[in-house]
């Protein structure tokens, strides 16, 4: 699956996150690929995703709690070097 890694706005970033997780939920994307892409999106667009240690308002509103729970788990995996 192709995803633009360099996002222009927070809304574009949220749409990409939603698309990745939705494709995973629909079994159109395997788990390792989803994890890798979300980690890349975060690494490149961190300032659009997180401010003061919390997800930005736009990201929270557009992605929702369940998707952001998944994103948080993926980012914790990277910090622990499990993924």
C-alpha angles and dihedrals in degrees: 000000000000119000126172105243097196105066123197100208141011089253091055089049092050091049091053092049091049092049093050095048093043091052089050091051089050091051092244092117127043122233100249091050092049092048092049094049094047091049090051092048090051094047093051099037103032094131091055093047105041134033123177091353095304134094111264118257093250092050091049093048097045100040103036132212100288095052093045090050087059092046090050092051091049092050091049089052090056092049090052091043091232095126 
